[in-house]
Amino acid sequence: MEIRNYKDMDIAKNPHGIAAFQIYDKDPAQIMHLFLKAGENLKPHITPVDVAFYVLEGTPTIMVGEERIVVKQDDLIESPKDIVHCIYNETEKNVRVLVMKLPKPTTKTILV
């Protein structure tokens, strides 16, 4: 059994400038734990694989393609591959989201 806690990990280098922790990285999938402070957001980007966002804390705004919706804790949001998506924390509270890339990408994400 392997146990990981994002609080024990170093922040993963990322182009978004946010606290991101790579908690799972194996051939079948990649899972990131994102921590967005008030006013922080990702840069809009496109991934070459399907992505699922699971909201652990807060009420972020999620953009997938042309849709932009405020979601809540325990919501799961799907983003198909090759579609622009983004996470915004437009609140005064922290946001934590698990980002699951399924399967693990073999090519780079494209910032738009």
Beta strands, then each sheet from edge to edge (+ up, - down):
strand 1: 19-26
strand 2: 29-36
strand 3: 45-46
strand 4: 50-57
strand 5: 61-64
strand 6: 67-70
strand 7: 76-79
strand 8: 84-88
strand 9: 95-102
strand 10: 110-111
sheet 1: 1+ 2- 9+ 4- 7+
sheet 2: 6+ 5- 8+ 3- 10+
end
